[in-house]
Amino acid sequence: MITLRLQCWQREWVKMNNVISIWAGVVIFLLILGVVGRGDYEHAVAVEHHYCEMVESKAWPAYDRNIKCEE
């Protein structure tokens, strides 16, 4: 009887560990996506800033109508 209860408790513990592992993996995956997305955003801002600097210095024509450079 005690062995049966111990086995049931161990199975529940393994199931709980699997659930915790899955949630930990999901949280880590979302954090990685956030870091990568932030890096992409910062790169896009830097590219737009460089574009505006080059247009203002007349090195490039204003070929991208989607980017509004402040004058």
CHARMM-style PDB file with segment names, atoms N, HN, CA, C and O in Angstrom:
ATOM      1  N   MET     1       0.821  -1.196   0.000  1.00  0.00      PROA
ATOM      2  CA  MET     1       0.000   0.000   0.000  1.00  0.00      PROA
ATOM      3  C   MET     1       0.869   1.266   0.000  1.00  0.00      PROA
ATOM      4  O   MET     1       0.620   2.206  -0.754  1.00  0.00      PROA
ATOM      5  N   ILE     2       1.884   1.267   0.855  1.00  0.00      PROA
ATOM      6  HN  ILE     2       2.087   0.503   1.468  1.00  0.00      PROA
ATOM      7  CA  ILE     2       2.786   2.429   0.913  1.00  0.00      PROA
ATOM      8  C   ILE     2       3.556   2.555  -0.391  1.00  0.00      PROA
ATOM      9  O   ILE     2       3.774   3.667  -0.872  1.00  0.00      PROA
ATOM     10  N   THR     3       3.971   1.437  -0.971  1.00  0.00      PROA
ATOM     11  HN  THR     3       3.794   0.534  -0.580  1.00  0.00      PROA
ATOM     12  CA  THR     3       4.698   1.457  -2.237  1.00  0.00      PROA
ATOM     13  C   THR     3       3.821   2.035  -3.341  1.00  0.00      PROA
ATOM     14  O   THR     3       4.296   2.810  -4.171  1.00  0.00      PROA
ATOM     15  N   LEU     4       2.557   1.665  -3.355  1.00  0.00      PROA
ATOM     16  HN  LEU     4       2.171   1.036  -2.681  1.00  0.00      PROA
ATOM     17  CA  LEU     4       1.635   2.180  -4.360  1.00  0.00      PROA
ATOM     18  C   LEU     4       1.465   3.694  -4.218  1.00  0.00      PROA
ATOM     19  O   LEU     4       1.460   4.413  -5.217  1.00  0.00      PROA
ATOM     20  N   ARG     5       1.326   4.176  -2.993  1.00  0.00      PROA
ATOM     21  HN  ARG     5       1.330   3.592  -2.181  1.00  0.00      PROA
ATOM     22  CA  ARG     5       1.197   5.629  -2.763  1.00  0.00      PROA
ATOM     23  C   ARG     5       2.473   6.350  -3.179  1.00  0.00      PROA
ATOM     24  O   ARG     5       2.419   7.429  -3.769  1.00  0.00      PROA
ATOM     25  N   LEU     6       3.620   5.751  -2.869  1.00  0.00      PROA
ATOM     26  HN  LEU     6       3.663   4.875  -2.390  1.00  0.00      PROA
ATOM     27  CA  LEU     6       4.893   6.356  -3.238  1.00  0.00      PROA
ATOM     28  C   LEU     6       5.038   6.434  -4.750  1.00  0.00      PROA
ATOM     29  O   LEU     6       5.523   7.435  -5.276  1.00  0.00      PROA
ATOM     30  N   GLN     7       4.624   5.394  -5.448  1.00  0.00      PROA
ATOM     31  HN  GLN     7       4.230   4.581  -5.021  1.00  0.00      PROA
ATOM     32  CA  GLN     7       4.699   5.392  -6.901  1.00  0.00      PROA
ATOM     33  C   GLN     7       3.772   6.455  -7.494  1.00  0.00      PROA
ATOM     34  O   GLN     7       4.145   7.157  -8.433  1.00  0.00      PROA
ATOM     35  N   CYS     8       2.587   6.567  -6.951  1.00  0.00      PROA
ATOM     36  HN  CYS     8       2.283   5.997  -6.188  1.00  0.00      PROA
ATOM     37  CA  CYS     8       1.645   7.593  -7.429  1.00  0.00      PROA
ATOM     38  C   CYS     8       2.209   8.985  -7.184  1.00  0.00      PROA
ATOM     39  O   CYS     8       2.110   9.851  -8.052  1.00  0.00      PROA
ATOM     40  N   TRP     9       2.795   9.210  -6.026  1.00  0.00      PROA
ATOM     41  HN  TRP     9       2.876   8.506  -5.320  1.00  0.00      PROA
ATOM     42  CA  TRP     9       3.373  10.509  -5.698  1.00  0.00      PROA
ATOM     43  C   TRP     9       4.538  10.829  -6.626  1.00  0.00      PROA
ATOM     44  O   TRP     9       4.699  11.970  -7.058  1.00  0.00      PROA
ATOM     45  N   GLN    10       5.356   9.812  -6.933  1.00  0.00      PROA
ATOM     46  HN  GLN    10       5.225   8.885  -6.582  1.00  0.00      PROA
ATOM     47  CA  GLN    10       6.489  10.024  -7.835  1.00  0.00      PROA
ATOM     48  C   GLN    10       6.007  10.371  -9.244  1.00  0.00      PROA
ATOM     49  O   GLN    10       6.591  11.227  -9.909  1.00  0.00      PROA
ATOM     50  N   ARG    11       4.941   9.706  -9.696  1.00  0.00      PROA
ATOM     51  HN  ARG    11       4.467   9.011  -9.156  1.00  0.00      PROA
ATOM     52  CA  ARG    11       4.397  10.026 -11.026  1.00  0.00      PROA
ATOM     53  C   ARG    11       3.883  11.463 -11.072  1.00  0.00      PROA
ATOM     54  O   ARG    11       4.117  12.176 -12.048  1.00  0.00      PROA
ATOM     55  N   GLU    12       3.199  11.882 -10.041  1.00  0.00      PROA
ATOM     56  HN  GLU    12       3.009  11.304  -9.248  1.00  0.00      PROA
ATOM     57  CA  GLU    12       2.697  13.256  -9.986  1.00  0.00      PROA
ATOM     58  C   GLU    12       3.864  14.250  -9.957  1.00  0.00      PROA
ATOM     59  O   GLU    12       3.804  15.303 -10.592  1.00  0.00      PROA
ATOM     60  N   TRP    13       4.900  13.917  -9.234  1.00  0.00      PROA
ATOM     61  HN  TRP    13       4.949  13.061  -8.718  1.00  0.00      PROA
ATOM     62  CA  TRP    13       6.078  14.788  -9.146  1.00  0.00      PROA
ATOM     63  C   TRP    13       6.741  14.927 -10.515  1.00  0.00      PROA
ATOM     64  O   TRP    13       7.151  16.022 -10.901  1.00  0.00      PROA
ATOM     65  N   VAL    14       6.847  13.817 -11.250  1.00  0.00      PROA
ATOM     66  HN  VAL    14       6.514  12.928 -10.937  1.00  0.00      PROA
ATOM     67  CA  VAL    14       7.428  13.847 -12.589  1.00  0.00      PROA
ATOM     68  C   VAL    14       6.558  14.691 -13.516  1.00  0.00      PROA
ATOM     69  O   VAL    14       7.083  15.476 -14.306  1.00  0.00      PROA
ATOM     70  N   LYS    15       5.237  14.541 -13.432  1.00  0.00      PROA
ATOM     71  HN  LYS    15       4.811  13.903 -12.790  1.00  0.00      PROA
ATOM     72  CA  LYS    15       4.334  15.346 -14.255  1.00  0.00      PROA
ATOM     73  C   LYS    15       4.486  16.826 -13.931  1.00  0.00      PROA
ATOM     74  O   LYS    15       4.497  17.660 -14.837  1.00  0.00      PROA
ATOM     75  N   MET    16       4.606  17.163 -12.639  1.00  0.00      PROA
ATOM     76  HN  MET    16       4.597  16.485 -11.904  1.00  0.00      PROA
ATOM     77  CA  MET    16       4.760  18.555 -12.229  1.00  0.00      PROA
ATOM     78  C   MET    16       6.088  19.109 -12.735  1.00  0.00      PROA
ATOM     79  O   MET    16       6.151  20.253 -13.184  1.00  0.00      PROA
ATOM     80  N   ASN    17       7.144  18.309 -12.667  1.00  0.00      PROA
ATOM     81  HN  ASN    17       7.093  17.380 -12.303  1.00  0.00      PROA
ATOM     82  CA  ASN    17       8.441  18.752 -13.173  1.00  0.00      PROA
ATOM     83  C   ASN    17       8.382  18.995 -14.674  1.00  0.00      PROA
ATOM     84  O   ASN    17       8.989  19.943 -15.173  1.00  0.00      PROA
ATOM     85  N   ASN    18       7.657  18.147 -15.397  1.00  0.00      PROA
ATOM     86  HN  ASN    18       7.165  17.377 -14.991  1.00  0.00      PROA
ATOM     87  CA  ASN    18       7.512  18.354 -16.841  1.00  0.00      PROA
ATOM     88  C   ASN    18       6.761  19.647 -17.132  1.00  0.00      PROA
ATOM     89  O   ASN    18       7.144  20.386 -18.040  1.00  0.00      PROA
ATOM     90  N   VAL    19       5.716  19.932 -16.392  1.00  0.00      PROA
ATOM     91  HN  VAL    19       5.405  19.332 -15.655  1.00  0.00      PROA
ATOM     92  CA  VAL    19       4.950  21.167 -16.591  1.00  0.00      PROA
ATOM     93  C   VAL    19       5.816  22.383 -16.285  1.00  0.00      PROA
ATOM     94  O   VAL    19       5.794  23.367 -17.025  1.00  0.00      PROA
ATOM     95  N   ILE    20       6.570  22.318 -15.206  1.00  0.00      PROA
ATOM     96  HN  ILE    20       6.588  21.519 -14.605  1.00  0.00      PROA
ATOM     97  CA  ILE    20       7.452  23.436 -14.852  1.00  0.00      PROA
ATOM     98  C   ILE    20       8.516  23.632 -15.925  1.00  0.00      PROA
ATOM     99  O   ILE    20       8.822  24.765 -16.297  1.00  0.00      PROA
ATOM    100  N   SER    21       9.080  22.536 -16.425  1.00  0.00      PROA
ATOM    101  HN  SER    21       8.831  21.616 -16.124  1.00  0.00      PROA
ATOM    102  CA  SER    21      10.098  22.622 -17.477  1.00  0.00      PROA
ATOM    103  C   SER    21       9.531  23.235 -18.748  1.00  0.00      PROA
ATOM    104  O   SER    21      10.192  24.043 -19.402  1.00  0.00      PROA
ATOM    105  N   ILE    22       8.323  22.858 -19.094  1.00  0.00      PROA
ATOM    106  HN  ILE    22       7.786  22.202 -18.563  1.00  0.00      PROA
ATOM    107  CA  ILE    22       7.697  23.413 -20.299  1.00  0.00      PROA
ATOM    108  C   ILE    22       7.468  24.916 -20.132  1.00  0.00      PROA
ATOM    109  O   ILE    22       7.773  25.694 -21.036  1.00  0.00      PROA
ATOM    110  N   TRP    23       6.935  25.326 -18.986  1.00  0.00      PROA
ATOM    111  HN  TRP    23       6.687  24.695 -18.251  1.00  0.00      PROA
ATOM    112  CA  TRP    23       6.699  26.758 -18.763  1.00  0.00      PROA
ATOM    113  C   TRP    23       8.005  27.539 -18.710  1.00  0.00      PROA
ATOM    114  O   TRP    23       8.077  28.661 -19.213  1.00  0.00      PROA
ATOM    115  N   ALA    24       9.030  26.962 -18.111  1.00  0.00      PROA
ATOM    116  HN  ALA    24       8.971  26.051 -17.702  1.00  0.00      PROA
ATOM    117  CA  ALA    24      10.339  27.632 -18.079  1.00  0.00      PROA
ATOM    118  C   ALA    24      10.874  27.799 -19.497  1.00  0.00      PROA
ATOM    119  O   ALA    24      11.435  28.842 -19.832  1.00  0.00      PROA
ATOM    120  N   GLY    25      10.701  26.780 -20.325  1.00  0.00      PROA
ATOM    121  HN  GLY    25      10.245  25.933 -20.053  1.00  0.00      PROA
ATOM    122  CA  GLY    25      11.135  26.874 -21.721  1.00  0.00      PROA
ATOM    123  C   GLY    25      10.375  27.939 -22.486  1.00  0.00      PROA
ATOM    124  O   GLY    25      10.958  28.665 -23.292  1.00  0.00      PROA
ATOM    125  N   VAL    26       9.087  28.037 -22.241  1.00  0.00      PROA
ATOM    126  HN  VAL    26       8.613  27.448 -21.587  1.00  0.00      PROA
ATOM    127  CA  VAL    26       8.272  29.055 -22.914  1.00  0.00      PROA
ATOM    128  C   VAL    26       8.719  30.457 -22.500  1.00  0.00      PROA
ATOM    129  O   VAL    26       8.846  31.346 -23.342  1.00  0.00      PROA
ATOM    130  N   VAL    27       8.954  30.648 -21.222  1.00  0.00      PROA
ATOM    131  HN  VAL    27       8.851  29.926 -20.538  1.00  0.00      PROA
ATOM    132  CA  VAL    27       9.386  31.967 -20.728  1.00  0.00      PROA
ATOM    133  C   VAL    27      10.745  32.335 -21.313  1.00  0.00      PROA
ATOM    134  O   VAL    27      10.948  33.472 -21.740  1.00  0.00      PROA
ATOM    135  N   ILE    28      11.675  31.386 -21.338  1.00  0.00      PROA
ATOM    136  HN  ILE    28      11.511  30.463 -20.992  1.00  0.00      PROA
ATOM    137  CA  ILE    28      13.006  31.654 -21.897  1.00  0.00      PROA
ATOM    138  C   ILE    28      12.896  31.972 -23.383  1.00  0.00      PROA
ATOM    139  O   ILE    28      13.570  32.879 -23.872  1.00  0.00      PROA
ATOM    140  N   PHE    29      12.054  31.237 -24.109  1.00  0.00      PROA
ATOM    141  HN  PHE    29      11.507  30.500 -23.712  1.00  0.00      PROA
ATOM    142  CA  PHE    29      11.859  31.487 -25.533  1.00  0.00      PROA
ATOM    143  C   PHE    29      11.309  32.893 -25.775  1.00  0.00      PROA
ATOM    144  O   PHE    29      11.764  33.590 -26.682  1.00  0.00      PROA
ATOM    145  N   LEU    30      10.337  33.308 -24.969  1.00  0.00      PROA
ATOM    146  HN  LEU    30       9.968  32.741 -24.232  1.00  0.00      PROA
ATOM    147  CA  LEU    30       9.772  34.656 -25.123  1.00  0.00      PROA
ATOM    148  C   LEU    30      10.793  35.737 -24.793  1.00  0.00      PROA
ATOM    149  O   LEU    30      10.818  36.783 -25.442  1.00  0.00      PROA
ATOM    150  N   LEU    31      11.623  35.502 -23.805  1.00  0.00      PROA
ATOM    151  HN  LEU    31      11.603  34.653 -23.277  1.00  0.00      PROA
ATOM    152  CA  LEU    31      12.679  36.460 -23.486  1.00  0.00      PROA
ATOM    153  C   LEU    31      13.667  36.589 -24.635  1.00  0.00      PROA
ATOM    154  O   LEU    31      14.098  37.693 -24.967  1.00  0.00      PROA
ATOM    155  N   ILE    32      14.026  35.473 -25.240  1.00  0.00      PROA
ATOM    156  HN  ILE    32      13.676  34.575 -24.971  1.00  0.00      PROA
ATOM    157  CA  ILE    32      14.939  35.517 -26.385  1.00  0.00      PROA
ATOM    158  C   ILE    32      14.310  36.285 -27.539  1.00  0.00      PROA
ATOM    159  O   ILE    32      14.977  37.096 -28.182  1.00  0.00      PROA
ATOM    160  N   LEU    33      13.037  36.038 -27.805  1.00  0.00      PROA
ATOM    161  HN  LEU    33      12.495  35.379 -27.283  1.00  0.00      PROA
ATOM    162  CA  LEU    33      12.350  36.784 -28.862  1.00  0.00      PROA
ATOM    163  C   LEU    33      12.340  38.283 -28.569  1.00  0.00      PROA
ATOM    164  O   LEU    33      12.512  39.097 -29.477  1.00  0.00      PROA
ATOM    165  N   GLY    34      12.141  38.641 -27.310  1.00  0.00      PROA
ATOM    166  HN  GLY    34      12.002  37.980 -26.573  1.00  0.00      PROA
ATOM    167  CA  GLY    34      12.149  40.058 -26.939  1.00  0.00      PROA
ATOM    168  C   GLY    34      13.497  40.706 -27.170  1.00  0.00      PROA
ATOM    169  O   GLY    34      13.570  41.831 -27.664  1.00  0.00      PROA
ATOM    170  N   VAL    35      14.568  40.007 -26.817  1.00  0.00      PROA
ATOM    171  HN  VAL    35      14.508  39.093 -26.415  1.00  0.00      PROA
ATOM    172  CA  VAL    35      15.917  40.548 -27.004  1.00  0.00      PROA
ATOM    173  C   VAL    35      16.224  40.705 -28.492  1.00  0.00      PROA
ATOM    174  O   VAL    35      16.759  41.730 -28.914  1.00  0.00      PROA
ATOM    175  N   VAL    36      15.887  39.698 -29.277  1.00  0.00      PROA
ATOM    176  HN  VAL    36      15.453  38.865 -28.934  1.00  0.00      PROA
ATOM    177  CA  VAL    36      16.141  39.756 -30.716  1.00  0.00      PROA
ATOM    178  C   VAL    36      15.304  40.855 -31.359  1.00  0.00      PROA
ATOM    179  O   VAL    36      15.803  41.590 -32.211  1.00  0.00      PROA
ATOM    180  N   GLY    37      14.046  40.977 -30.965  1.00  0.00      PROA
ATOM    181  HN  GLY    37      13.641  40.380 -30.273  1.00  0.00      PROA
ATOM    182  CA  GLY    37      13.187  42.018 -31.512  1.00  0.00      PROA
ATOM    183  C   GLY    37      13.690  43.408 -31.170  1.00  0.00      PROA
ATOM    184  O   GLY    37      13.615  44.326 -31.987  1.00  0.00      PROA
ATOM    185  N   ARG    38      14.201  43.558 -29.958  1.00  0.00      PROA
ATOM    186  HN  ARG    38      14.262  42.813 -29.294  1.00  0.00      PROA
ATOM    187  CA  ARG    38      14.757  44.858 -29.550  1.00  0.00      PROA
ATOM    188  C   ARG    38      15.977  45.215 -30.398  1.00  0.00      PROA
ATOM    189  O   ARG    38      16.154  46.368 -30.791  1.00  0.00      PROA
ATOM    190  N   GLY    39      16.811  44.221 -30.673  1.00  0.00      PROA
ATOM    191  HN  GLY    39      16.667  43.285 -30.353  1.00  0.00      PROA
ATOM    192  CA  GLY    39      17.996  44.447 -31.511  1.00  0.00      PROA
ATOM    193  C   GLY    39      17.611  44.842 -32.924  1.00  0.00      PROA
ATOM    194  O   GLY    39      18.230  45.728 -33.514  1.00  0.00      PROA
ATOM    195  N   ASP    40      16.586  44.186 -33.475  1.00  0.00      PROA
ATOM    196  HN  ASP    40      16.083  43.466 -32.996  1.00  0.00      PROA
ATOM    197  CA  ASP    40      16.102  44.543 -34.814  1.00  0.00      PROA
ATOM    198  C   ASP    40      15.582  45.970 -34.841  1.00  0.00      PROA
ATOM    199  O   ASP    40      15.844  46.709 -35.790  1.00  0.00      PROA
ATOM    200  N   TYR    41      14.849  46.361 -33.812  1.00  0.00      PROA
ATOM    201  HN  TYR    41      14.636  45.761 -33.041  1.00  0.00      PROA
ATOM    202  CA  TYR    41      14.311  47.718 -33.738  1.00  0.00      PROA
ATOM    203  C   TYR    41      15.441  48.749 -33.681  1.00  0.00      PROA
ATOM    204  O   TYR    41      15.413  49.752 -34.395  1.00  0.00      PROA
ATOM    205  N   GLU    42      16.429  48.493 -32.828  1.00  0.00      PROA
ATOM    206  HN  GLU    42      16.451  47.679 -32.248  1.00  0.00      PROA
ATOM    207  CA  GLU    42      17.547  49.435 -32.704  1.00  0.00      PROA
ATOM    208  C   GLU    42      18.321  49.551 -34.015  1.00  0.00      PROA
ATOM    209  O   GLU    42      18.778  50.638 -34.370  1.00  0.00      PROA
ATOM    210  N   HSD    43      18.469  48.448 -34.732  1.00  0.00      PROA
ATOM    211  HN  HSD    43      18.098  47.565 -34.444  1.00  0.00      PROA
ATOM    212  CA  HSD    43      19.151  48.484 -36.026  1.00  0.00      PROA
ATOM    213  C   HSD    43      18.352  49.309 -37.035  1.00  0.00      PROA
ATOM    214  O   HSD    43      18.929  50.103 -37.778  1.00  0.00      PROA
ATOM    215  N   ALA    44      17.047  49.130 -37.066  1.00  0.00      PROA
ATOM    216  HN  ALA    44      16.579  48.485 -36.462  1.00  0.00      PROA
ATOM    217  CA  ALA    44      16.206  49.888 -38.000  1.00  0.00      PROA
ATOM    218  C   ALA    44      16.268  51.387 -37.711  1.00  0.00      PROA
ATOM    219  O   ALA    44      16.306  52.196 -38.638  1.00  0.00      PROA
ATOM    220  N   VAL    45      16.278  51.759 -36.440  1.00  0.00      PROA
ATOM    221  HN  VAL    45      16.248  51.102 -35.687  1.00  0.00      PROA
ATOM    222  CA  VAL    45      16.391  53.173 -36.071  1.00  0.00      PROA
ATOM    223  C   VAL    45      17.742  53.730 -36.509  1.00  0.00      PROA
ATOM    224  O   VAL    45      17.816  54.852 -37.010  1.00  0.00      PROA
ATOM    225  N   ALA    46      18.802  52.963 -36.325  1.00  0.00      PROA
ATOM    226  HN  ALA    46      18.742  52.052 -35.918  1.00  0.00      PROA
ATOM    227  CA  ALA    46      20.141  53.412 -36.726  1.00  0.00      PROA
ATOM    228  C   ALA    46      20.232  53.576 -38.242  1.00  0.00      PROA
ATOM    229  O   ALA    46      20.846  54.527 -38.727  1.00  0.00      PROA
ATOM    230  N   VAL    47      19.628  52.660 -38.985  1.00  0.00      PROA
ATOM    231  HN  VAL    47      19.130  51.888 -38.591  1.00  0.00      PROA
ATOM    232  CA  VAL    47      19.640  52.761 -40.452  1.00  0.00      PROA
ATOM    233  C   VAL    47      18.876  53.999 -40.902  1.00  0.00      PROA
ATOM    234  O   VAL    47      19.323  54.713 -41.801  1.00  0.00      PROA
ATOM    235  N   GLU    48      17.726  54.257 -40.282  1.00  0.00      PROA
ATOM    236  HN  GLU    48      17.364  53.677 -39.552  1.00  0.00      PROA
ATOM    237  CA  GLU    48      16.946  55.439 -40.647  1.00  0.00      PROA
ATOM    238  C   GLU    48      17.701  56.725 -40.307  1.00  0.00      PROA
ATOM    239  O   GLU    48      17.666  57.686 -41.075  1.00  0.00      PROA
ATOM    240  N   HSD    49      18.370  56.746 -39.183  1.00  0.00      PROA
ATOM    241  HN  HSD    49      18.399  55.965 -38.559  1.00  0.00      PROA
ATOM    242  CA  HSD    49      19.163  57.918 -38.791  1.00  0.00      PROA
ATOM    243  C   HSD    49      20.292  58.158 -39.787  1.00  0.00      PROA
ATOM    244  O   HSD    49      20.549  59.297 -40.176  1.00  0.00      PROA
ATOM    245  N   HSD    50      20.966  57.085 -40.200  1.00  0.00      PROA
ATOM    246  HN  HSD    50      20.757  56.159 -39.885  1.00  0.00      PROA
ATOM    247  CA  HSD    50      22.050  57.207 -41.177  1.00  0.00      PROA
ATOM    248  C   HSD    50      21.511  57.716 -42.513  1.00  0.00      PROA
ATOM    249  O   HSD    50      22.133  58.561 -43.157  1.00  0.00      PROA
ATOM    250  N   TYR    51      20.352  57.201 -42.926  1.00  0.00      PROA
ATOM    251  HN  TYR    51      19.846  56.515 -42.403  1.00  0.00      PROA
ATOM    252  CA  TYR    51      19.728  57.648 -44.163  1.00  0.00      PROA
ATOM    253  C   TYR    51      19.457  59.158 -44.109  1.00  0.00      PROA
ATOM    254  O   TYR    51      19.759  59.884 -45.056  1.00  0.00      PROA
ATOM    255  N   CYS    52      18.884  59.619 -42.990  1.00  0.00      PROA
ATOM    256  HN  CYS    52      18.639  59.029 -42.221  1.00  0.00      PROA
ATOM    257  CA  CYS    52      18.575  61.047 -42.863  1.00  0.00      PROA
ATOM    258  C   CYS    52      19.845  61.897 -42.873  1.00  0.00      PROA
ATOM    259  O   CYS    52      19.864  62.978 -43.463  1.00  0.00      PROA
ATOM    260  N   GLU    53      20.898  61.417 -42.225  1.00  0.00      PROA
ATOM    261  HN  GLU    53      20.882  60.539 -41.746  1.00  0.00      PROA
ATOM    262  CA  GLU    53      22.168  62.163 -42.253  1.00  0.00      PROA
ATOM    263  C   GLU    53      22.711  62.270 -43.677  1.00  0.00      PROA
ATOM    264  O   GLU    53      23.194  63.328 -44.080  1.00  0.00      PROA
ATOM    265  N   MET    54      22.633  61.181 -44.435  1.00  0.00      PROA
ATOM    266  HN  MET    54      22.241  60.321 -44.107  1.00  0.00      PROA
ATOM    267  CA  MET    54      23.155  61.198 -45.794  1.00  0.00      PROA
ATOM    268  C   MET    54      22.309  62.074 -46.705  1.00  0.00      PROA
ATOM    269  O   MET    54      22.848  62.735 -47.593  1.00  0.00      PROA
ATOM    270  N   VAL    55      20.988  62.093 -46.504  1.00  0.00      PROA
ATOM    271  HN  VAL    55      20.550  61.556 -45.783  1.00  0.00      PROA
ATOM    272  CA  VAL    55      20.113  62.948 -47.318  1.00  0.00      PROA
ATOM    273  C   VAL    55      20.357  64.410 -46.978  1.00  0.00      PROA
ATOM    274  O   VAL    55      20.409  65.254 -47.872  1.00  0.00      PROA
ATOM    275  N   GLU    56      20.509  64.719 -45.680  1.00  0.00      PROA
ATOM    276  HN  GLU    56      20.467  64.032 -44.954  1.00  0.00      PROA
ATOM    277  CA  GLU    56      20.743  66.112 -45.276  1.00  0.00      PROA
ATOM    278  C   GLU    56      22.081  66.638 -45.783  1.00  0.00      PROA
ATOM    279  O   GLU    56      22.204  67.829 -46.069  1.00  0.00      PROA
ATOM    280  N   SER    57      23.080  65.774 -45.898  1.00  0.00      PROA
ATOM    281  HN  SER    57      22.980  64.807 -45.666  1.00  0.00      PROA
ATOM    282  CA  SER    57      24.384  66.222 -46.393  1.00  0.00      PROA
ATOM    283  C   SER    57      24.445  66.195 -47.918  1.00  0.00      PROA
ATOM    284  O   SER    57      25.494  66.466 -48.503  1.00  0.00      PROA
ATOM    285  N   LYS    58      23.335  65.871 -48.556  1.00  0.00      PROA
ATOM    286  HN  LYS    58      22.484  65.651 -48.081  1.00  0.00      PROA
ATOM    287  CA  LYS    58      23.201  65.818 -50.016  1.00  0.00      PROA
ATOM    288  C   LYS    58      24.081  64.739 -50.654  1.00  0.00      PROA
ATOM    289  O   LYS    58      24.387  64.818 -51.844  1.00  0.00      PROA
ATOM    290  N   ALA    59      24.489  63.737 -49.880  1.00  0.00      PROA
ATOM    291  HN  ALA    59      24.240  63.672 -48.913  1.00  0.00      PROA
ATOM    292  CA  ALA    59      25.261  62.625 -50.435  1.00  0.00      PROA
ATOM    293  C   ALA    59      24.336  61.636 -51.139  1.00  0.00      PROA
ATOM    294  O   ALA    59      24.731  60.996 -52.114  1.00  0.00      PROA
ATOM    295  N   TRP    60      23.115  61.513 -50.648  1.00  0.00      PROA
ATOM    296  HN  TRP    60      22.794  62.032 -49.856  1.00  0.00      PROA
ATOM    297  CA  TRP    60      22.123  60.622 -51.251  1.00  0.00      PROA
ATOM    298  C   TRP    60      20.885  61.430 -51.604  1.00  0.00      PROA
ATOM    299  O   TRP    60      20.572  62.408 -50.926  1.00  0.00      PROA
ATOM    300  N   PRO    61      20.172  61.033 -52.665  1.00  0.00      PROA
ATOM    301  CA  PRO    61      18.871  61.644 -52.908  1.00  0.00      PROA
ATOM    302  C   PRO    61      17.843  61.029 -51.949  1.00  0.00      PROA
ATOM    303  O   PRO    61      18.038  59.932 -51.425  1.00  0.00      PROA
ATOM    304  N   ALA    62      16.774  61.746 -51.740  1.00  0.00      PROA
ATOM    305  HN  ALA    62      16.616  62.637 -52.166  1.00  0.00      PROA
ATOM    306  CA  ALA    62      15.708  61.247 -50.860  1.00  0.00      PROA
ATOM    307  C   ALA    62      14.854  60.264 -51.648  1.00  0.00      PROA
ATOM    308  O   ALA    62      13.806  60.626 -52.182  1.00  0.00      PROA
ATOM    309  N   TYR    63      15.309  59.022 -51.714  1.00  0.00      PROA
ATOM    310  HN  TYR    63      16.161  58.728 -51.280  1.00  0.00      PROA
ATOM    311  CA  TYR    63      14.640  58.011 -52.533  1.00  0.00      PROA
ATOM    312  C   TYR    63      13.574  57.216 -51.775  1.00  0.00      PROA
ATOM    313  O   TYR    63      12.750  56.547 -52.398  1.00  0.00      PROA
ATOM    314  N   ASP    64      13.576  57.278 -50.479  1.00  0.00      PROA
ATOM    315  HN  ASP    64      14.245  57.822 -49.973  1.00  0.00      PROA
ATOM    316  CA  ASP    64      12.615  56.495 -49.673  1.00  0.00      PROA
ATOM    317  C   ASP    64      11.550  57.437 -49.136  1.00  0.00      PROA
ATOM    318  O   ASP    64      11.809  58.220 -48.223  1.00  0.00      PROA
ATOM    319  N   ARG    65      10.355  57.360 -49.701  1.00  0.00      PROA
ATOM    320  HN  ARG    65      10.144  56.724 -50.443  1.00  0.00      PROA
ATOM    321  CA  ARG    65       9.273  58.259 -49.273  1.00  0.00      PROA
ATOM    322  C   ARG    65       8.677  57.844 -47.936  1.00  0.00      PROA
ATOM    323  O   ARG    65       7.956  58.632 -47.324  1.00  0.00      PROA
ATOM    324  N   ASN    66       8.955  56.624 -47.460  1.00  0.00      PROA
ATOM    325  HN  ASN    66       9.541  55.984 -47.957  1.00  0.00      PROA
ATOM    326  CA  ASN    66       8.424  56.150 -46.186  1.00  0.00      PROA
ATOM    327  C   ASN    66       9.171  56.746 -44.991  1.00  0.00      PROA
ATOM    328  O   ASN    66       8.658  56.758 -43.871  1.00  0.00      PROA
ATOM    329  N   ILE    67      10.372  57.235 -45.237  1.00  0.00      PROA
ATOM    330  HN  ILE    67      10.789  57.226 -46.146  1.00  0.00      PROA
ATOM    331  CA  ILE    67      11.167  57.811 -44.130  1.00  0.00      PROA
ATOM    332  C   ILE    67      11.015  59.326 -44.199  1.00  0.00      PROA
ATOM    333  O   ILE    67      11.331  59.948 -45.213  1.00  0.00      PROA
ATOM    334  N   LYS    68      10.540  59.895 -43.133  1.00  0.00      PROA
ATOM    335  HN  LYS    68      10.283  59.389 -42.309  1.00  0.00      PROA
ATOM    336  CA  LYS    68      10.351  61.352 -43.039  1.00  0.00      PROA
ATOM    337  C   LYS    68      11.486  61.921 -42.186  1.00  0.00      PROA
ATOM    338  O   LYS    68      11.503  61.750 -40.967  1.00  0.00      PROA
ATOM    339  N   CYS    69      12.411  62.584 -42.824  1.00  0.00      PROA
ATOM    340  HN  CYS    69      12.398  62.723 -43.814  1.00  0.00      PROA
ATOM    341  CA  CYS    69      13.518  63.221 -42.116  1.00  0.00      PROA
ATOM    342  C   CYS    69      13.106  64.631 -41.726  1.00  0.00      PROA
ATOM    343  O   CYS    69      12.550  65.378 -42.531  1.00  0.00      PROA
ATOM    344  N   GLU    70      13.388  64.982 -40.472  1.00  0.00      PROA
ATOM    345  HN  GLU    70      13.839  64.375 -39.818  1.00  0.00      PROA
ATOM    346  CA  GLU    70      13.082  66.329 -40.004  1.00  0.00      PROA
ATOM    347  C   GLU    70      14.111  67.296 -40.579  1.00  0.00      PROA
ATOM    348  O   GLU    70      15.306  67.003 -40.627  1.00  0.00      PROA
ATOM    349  N   GLU    71      13.627  68.439 -41.009  1.00  0.00      PROA
ATOM    350  HN  GLU    71      12.656  68.676 -40.970  1.00  0.00      PROA
ATOM    351  CA  GLU    71      14.538  69.427 -41.607  1.00  0.00      PROA
ATOM    352  C   GLU    71      14.720  70.599 -40.709  1.00  0.00      PROA
ATOM    353  OT1 GLU    71      15.453  71.529 -41.048  1.00  0.00      PROA
TER     354      GLU     71
END
